[in-house]
């Protein structure tokens, strides 16, 4: 290897990209190298440490040379015929971040180290015939040994990859993935956030504040938020009327109807599942973002009107004060990852001007939530019934007020929060309310039991108690038959409050990043009612961690979790957090899915958020472990709700 090369010209101040990559820069901004790698928008002068004046420098004492015995060497001479007092200098060292790609470099680290011996005072000397112990010594001591770097003419240090490689083809730009020996580091700058609800706003805030507080000279995040609706707020944006388009049945993502829901004529927004009398089932001190309390005048269990006002105030005070590109009325039709370029392309359409555009991002955060695509299970003859009697079978996403079902017979299918709340409201207006649930304990409950829970009918009209049934077996034109052999005459309306399909329809298939294995299951659009597979920490795609999906776990307190997830992601894409190797991430993601209902988190949310913030460590100080008072309030939620609301 030739170590002799001409001395390069020096510039007074290199840009931050060239400085980090230890590459030659020039005085132009953007410099030639940044233009070549298409990162000219982040090319700016690096900060120079001011030189202290008035301090005497030198004279410096020469360090005493260590003897051969002090170095632990047993051989009287070295392989390069140097004196005994001067141990041989290694001709190769690993960089502080990243490792060499053996497939990309024609010369492997082992071949460069074949004639070098490293010695420590407490271990046997490594020889040219034992390369494996040699590599181990090198990894453990790379931060303390005076190792000389490899010749810069043989490698390229990319400003985004942060990994030495052989020079790529001219048409292959850099990417934000750094595959190390013991894990993966990411360095993404252009961040695309899809959705401007609570999750998207929390992510935008955290990434923007990371720009404001980061002082390590890294380029700032460039944040773009894409929202289909005409206002922020996501699922909490109420629409007085709703016309939704979905199939009956719609048991999985393969049956999704891709037609747009119709905009509400009163507000111009797309319909959400919020109905007139909806109040939260969480108290304000539990539901709120960690450092933004609800106003003092807010009800303990706020209505949806109070929640959307809170979200708007959060956005005005914590999000929109930062330089963020927020694009409303923007529909995302397709998101695709390009492995050769290591970036995402998003095909978007302005719903007002009908202008189509393709945007590029280093990383994409999906913050569209879980409540967009209704889940309606496939029951025998339900399709025939829906076609023959339009409007008979609806999903709870279209439910707005109980007065619309005055004196009707209504069957509410489902046993979770929305189903029980809708059934409770209908009991005061409908002639008769039937419920169908898979939980036998709910179906057999006594309405007069003082220990009645909301799922069993607490808070309902005592003069018109609910008629509870088991799961539906089949429909006929005149009756509804249940699995226990009972049946009822066909009701006036059947409301399916059975939840939603957790899917990402605008991402059909994700290619893995360079170095990651290709999993058996790649289709994110193949979601079901539970969640999305192959997510490391229920958050980042294990084989392509440049894609994150927030809010996948259910039965959680969402607002605090969004900020903890976003904080983890911001420092992950800053390169502060090292992920495990790809195969370990995939194994971890698969193990999380073992057992029944793996995406139902419940009280495990506390340990989950603590784990996320432990990974971040000292890189941030705003969020810490979940406070004890929050945990105690979370445990008292059901009791508080029953005392306050009566159910």
N, C-alpha and C positions, 0 to 999 in steps of 0.2 A: 504494500500500500504506500502511496506517495503522499508524504506529509508536507512536502515543499510546494508552496504556492505563493504568488505575488501578494504583497500587502494591499488590502483593499482601502479605498478612500473612505475617510470618516466624515460623518455629518454631525453637526452640533447636537441635534436632538432627533432621534428616530421616532416614528409613529408607534402607537401602542401595539399594533399588530406585528410589526417587524421586530420591535423590542422583545415581545414575548416569544417570538419564533427564533430569535437570535439570527436574524437575516439582515442583509444589507438594505439600507433605506436611502432615500434622497430627500431633498428639501421641498419637493413639490407636494401638495396636498390636494387630492389623494396622490400617494406615491405610485410609482410604476408597478411595484409588486402587488399593492392592493387592487389596482386596476386589473391586473392580470388575473387575480383570483376572485374578482367581482365582489370585493368587500370594501369598495371605496367609500361607502356611506359611514363606515366606522373608523376611517383613517383620520386620526387626530394626534397631535403632539402628545407624547408621554410626559408625565410629570417628573421633573428633575428635582432631586433632593438638594436643597440649598446648602452650599458649602459654608461651613463654619469658619469665620475669620478670627484672627487674633489668637489662635491656638498654635503652639509650637509643635512642629512635626519633626520627629527624629531627635537625635540619632537612634537608630534601631539596633538592638542587640541581635547578633546572629544566634539562631537556635542551635543548641548543642546537638551534634549528630548522634543518633542512637547506634549502639553497638550491635553486632551481629547476634549476640546472645540475648539482648533486650528484645529483639524482633522475633525471637523464638525460632530462628533458622538453624538447621543442623548441617546443611550442605556448606562446605568451606568456600565454594565459589558459586557464582550465579550463572545462569544459562547464557547471558549476554556479555560475559567476561568483565563485569564491573567489579570494583573493589568490594570487599566484604562490608564495609561501613555504609555502602549505598545500595539498599535493596532495589531490585528492578522495578521501574515504574510500569504499571499496567498500561497496555496500549488500547484499552477499551473500557468505557464505563457506561452504565445505563443512565439515561437522562432522569431528572428528578420526577417527571411525570411521563408515563407511557413506556412502552417497550417496543423493540423492533419487531416488525412483522417478518417472520422467517420466510414466508412465501413471497413477499414483495421484494426482499433484498437478496441479491445474488450471493452475498457473503454473510454467513450466519455468525451470531455472537460467539458460538462455540469454536468456530474455526479461527476467529480473531484472538481467542483466549487460549488456544491450544498450547502455546509456549510460555504462558505467564503463570507464576505461582504467587498466590496471596497467602499471607501467614498472619495468624493472630497469636496472642500470648497464651490463650487458654485452649487452643485446639491444635490438631495435627496439621502440618503444612499440606496444602493441596498441590498436586503435581500435574504435569501435562497429561498424565494418563488417567486422571480422575476429574473429568469436566463437570460432572453433576455436583459434587461438593463445592467446586469452585463457583458455580453459579449461585449456590446457596449463600456462600460467604459474600458474594458480590451484592446480593439483594439486601442482606442484613447490614452490611457496612457501607452501603453506597452513600449514606449521609455523613459519614465520618472519615472516609478514606480520601486522600488527595488524588482522585482519579482524573485522568486527562480525557476530554471528550473526543469522540471520533472525528475524522476530518469532515468539515462541513460540505466540501465539494461532493461527497458521496451520498449525502442524505438531504431530504427536504423536511423542514419543520413547519407544518402548516399552521396558520393562525387559528383555525377553527378545530382541526383535528387534534392538535397538540400531541402528535405522535410522529416520530421519525419514520419516513418511508422512502422507498425509491421513487424517483420522479414519475408522476402519473402521465397518462396521455394528455395531449393538449386539450382534448374535448372533455376531460373529466375533472370538474372542479372539486373543491374540498367538501368535506362533510363534518358534522359536529360530533362524531363518535370517536372516542379514544379507547381502544381495546388494550387493556393492560394484562400483565401476567396474572394478577390476582383479582381482576375485576374490570369494570367499565366506567369511564368518566364521560360526561356529556358537556358540551359547550355550545349552547344554542343562543342566538341573539334575537332573531326575528320570531316572535311568538304570536301565533294565531289562536284566539280564544273564540270558540263558537258558542254563542249564547250569552245574553246579558241579564240573566236572572241573578239570584243570590250567589250561585256558584261562580258564574262568570265575573260578576262584580268583585267578589272576594279575590279571585285569581288576579284580576287586573290591578287591584289595590296592592296586593303583596308584591307583584313583580315591579310595579311602579315605585313602591317604597324601597325596594331593593336597589333600584337605580339611584335613589336619593341618598341612601345610607352607605352604599358600597364605596370604599376608598382604596381598593386594591388595584386601580388602574384598568380594570376590565371594561370592555365596551358596554354601553348601556343596552338594556333590552329595548327592542322596538316592538310595541304592543299594539295589536289590532284586534278589536272586538267586533264580531259579526252577529247581528240580531235580526231575525226574520220579522219580528213584530214592530209596531210603530212606536214603542216606548219600552223602557227598561222594566224589569220586575219579574219577567219569566212567568212561572206558574201562578204567581200571586196577582197578576194583572187581570182583574175581573172584567168579564163581558156580560152585559145583561141578557143577551140572547146567544144561542149557539146553534150552528148548523155544522155538524161534523160528518165526515165521510169515512166510513170504515166498512169492512165486510162482516157478515154474520154467517158462519162463525169466523173468528180471527184468532186461532190458537197459537200462532207463532209468526215469526217475521216473514216467512215465505208467503203468508196469506195477506200481508199488508196491502192496503189500498193506498196508492201513491197520489191520489187526488188531494189537492189542497183543501183544508177546511175553509169554510166561507167566512170572510171578515164580518165582524159584528157591525151593523149599520150605525149603532149609537156611538161606538168608540173607534171604529176602524181597525180594531185589533183582532187577532185570531183567537178563537175560543180556547179557554183553559178549563180545568175541572172545578174552578171556584164557583160555589153556589151562594145564594143570597144570605142565608143564615149561618154560613160557615164560620166557626170560631176555632182557634187552635186548641189542640188537646195538650199543649205544653205551656207552662207559665212563662212569663216574660223573662224572669231571671235565668231560666234554663235555655230558652229559645234564642236569646240575643247573641250577636257577635261578641267575642270575648271582651273587647274594650269599648263597645258602643252600646250603652244601655238604652232601653226603651224610655220614652218620656215618662215622667212621674205620673201623669194623668192617665196613662194607658191602663186599660182593664187588665187584671191578672192573667186572664185567658183572652187575648185580644181577638177582635174580629179581623176578617181579611182586609177591611178598609184601613185599620190601624197598622196592619203588617205592611201593606204596600206603601203607606206613608213613611214607615220606618225604613224600608229599603230605599226609597227615594232620598231620604235624609242621609242615609249611609253613603249613597252614591255621590251626593253633592259635597259632603264633607271629607270623604276619604278616597274617592276614586276620580271624579271628574276634575279635581284640582291638579291632577298630574297630566303630562302630555300623552294622552291615549287617543288612538284613532278609533272612535266609536261609530259604527256604521249601522244605522237602523234601516228597516225595510230592505234587508239584504238576505236573500235566500241562498243557502249553500246547497248546491246540487250534487257535487262530487268532490271527494278529497282523495288524493292518490299520492303514494310515496314513490320516489324515484331513487332506487339504490345507487345508481351510478353517480348521481349528483348529490345524494344524501340530503334531499330536501322534499318538502311537501308542496303540492300544488292544489289550490282550492278554486274550483269553478263556482263563481258567485253571479247572482243576477240582482240588479236593483229593481225592486218590485214597482217602483214609481216610474222610473225612466225606461225600464225594460232593457237596460244596458248590461251586457254580459262582460265579465272580466275574469282573468285568471290571476290569482295571487300566489306568492311563494313564501313559505315559512320554513324555518329550521325545525320548529316543534309546534305541535298542534294540541290544544287542550279542548276536549269536548265537554261542554258545560250545559248540555241541553236537558238534563234531568231524566227522570224515569217515567213521566206521566204524559207522554205525547201520543202513544199508540195503544188504543184500547185492547185489552185481552178479553176475548169471548170464547170460552171453551167449546169444543165441538161435541154437541149432544145430538143424539139421534133425531133426525127430521127437523132440526132447528132451521136449516137453510130453507126448506120448503115453507115453513111457517113464516119466516121473515119475508119471503118473496110474495106469498099469498096475502099477507096482512101487513103492509108497510106501516111503520111506526109502532107496531106492537112490541118489538124487541129493541130496546135502546141501551146505551151504555151510560154509566153515571157521569161521564164527561159532559153529557148533554143536559143533565138534571140542573135546574136553576132554583125552583121554588115549589113548596108543597102545595100551594094553592092551585097549581095547574092540574092536580090530580084529585080535585074535590069530588068526594062521594064515589070514587073509583075503587075497584079491587085491584091491588097492586102486589106483584111478587118481586121481592128484592132478593137477588142472588148474590151471596158473599157473606163473609163473617168478620171482616176486618173493620177498621175505623170508619171508612166512608159508608159502608153498607149499614152498619149499626146506627150511624148518625142520620142517614137518610130515612131509614125505617122509623126511627124515633120521631122525626119531623112529620112523616106521612101519617103516623098514628093519630094525629090531631086533625087531619083533613080528609083522609081517605075513608071509604066505607069499611074496608078490611085490608089489613097488611099481612101478607105471608112472607116468610123468609126461608131461604134454602141455604144450608151450609153443610160442609163436609164434617164439621165437628159435632159428634153425637152429644157431647155434654151441653152444647148450646141448644140443640134440638129438643132435648129431654128436660130442659130446665123448667122449674116452677116459677111462674111470673110473680107469685106472692112471696118468694124467698127473699128475706131481708138482705141476704148477701149477694143479691143480684148484681151482676156486672153489666157494663154497657153492651157487651157482646150478647148477653142473655136477655136484654130488653129493658134495662134500668132507664128510667126517665121517660118511658113511653106513656101514652094516654092510658090511665088505669081503667077507664071504661071501655077501651077497645084494645085489649092486649094482643100482642103479636101471635100469629099462628106459625109455629116453627116446624120446619121439615128438614129431612136429610137431603143428600145430593139428588139432582134431577137425573132420572134414568132416560126418559124420552118424552117427546112432545107428540101429540096428535092434534087434529084440527079442533078438538073440543076439550081436551084435558091435558094436564101436566102430571106425569107419573114419576114417582120418586123411587129410590133404590130399595126402600123398605116395604114396597108394595102398595103404599097409599097413593092417592091422587086427589087433585082438586080440579074444579071446572076451570077452563081457560080464563085467566084474569084479563082485565082491560089493558094493563101495561105490565111488561116484564122489564125490570131495570137490572142490568148486570153491573154490579159494583165489585167486579172481580179483579181489579187492578189493571196493570199495563205491561206491555212487552218491553223489556229492557233491550234496546237495540240501537244501532247507529246506522240508519239506512243510507246515509250519504257516503259511507265508507264501505265499499263492497269487499275488498280484499287488501290486506296490508302485506307488502313484501318485507322480509326481515332486513335489518341493517347489515352492513358488511361484517362478517365474522360470526353472525348469529345463525343457529340452526333453523331449519324450516319446520315448523310444527305441523302436526297432522290436521289441526283445526285452525284455519286462518280467517274464516269469514266472520267479521264482526257483525254483519247484518243477520247472522243466524242466531239472534238472541231469543230468549224466552222470558217467562214472567220472573225468573229469578235474577239472572245477571249475565255477565259477559265473561267467557273463559280467558285463561292465559294472562291475567292481570297480576303483576307483582305488587304486593301490598294493596290489592284491590284498587290499583291506581294507574300504573304504567304497564304498557304492553311488554311482556317479558322478552319477546324477540325483536321488538322495535320500541325501545323506551322513549323515543322521540314523540310518541303518542300517549297522551294521558286522558283518562276518562274519569271525571270527578263525580262523586255522588252515587256510585254503584251500590254500596251496601244499603240495605233497607232496615227499617225499625231503628232509626238513629235520630239524633237531634242534628239537623242538617247544617245550620248556619255555622256553629263552631267547627264542625268537621271540615267544611269547605276551606276555612282559613288555615287549618292545620295541614290539609292536603296541599293547598297552594304554597304554603311556606316550604314544605318539603320539595315541591317541584321547582320553586325559584332557586333554591340552593343546589338542587340536582343539576339544573341547566347552567348554573354558574360554575360547575366543576368542583363544588365543595364536597359533594357526597359521592363516594365510590360505590357503584352497584356491584353485586357479585357477578361472577361469570354467567353467560347466558344460560348454560345448562342448569346451573343452580337456581337461577330465577324461574325458569320453567318448572323445575321440580317443586320450588316453593309455591308457585301459583297452583300447581296441580294438588299439592297437599292441602291448600286452603279450601279446595272444593270437596274434600272428603267429608262424608257425613251428610245428614239430612239438612236441607235448606241452608247451604253454606253462606249465602249472601245476607242472611238475616243476622245482624250483628247485635242488636240490643245493648245490654250493659257492657258487652265487650268493647264498646266504642271508647271507653275511658283508656283501656290498655292500648288500643289501636292508636289513639291520638298521642299518648305518651311515647309510643314507639316511634312515630313519625318525628316528633320533636327531639327525641334522643339522637336520631340519625343526623339532624341538623347541627346539634351541639352548640358551640359558642358562637356560631356565625350570626346568630340573631338573638335578641334579648327581649322582644315584645311578648312572645308567647313562651310559656313554660309548661310544666306538667299540669294536668287538669286540676284545678283547685278543689280542695276538699268540700268547700261550701257548695260548689256546683254539683258534685257527686251526691251530696245529701239532698239537695233540692231535686235532683233527678230521681232519687229513690222515692220521694214523697209526691211525685206528680199525680199518680192515680188517686191517692187519698185527697190531695188538694182539689182535683177536678170534681170528685164526687161531692165534697163539701161545698164547693162554689157553684157547680152547675147542676148537681143533683143526679149525675150519672157517671 
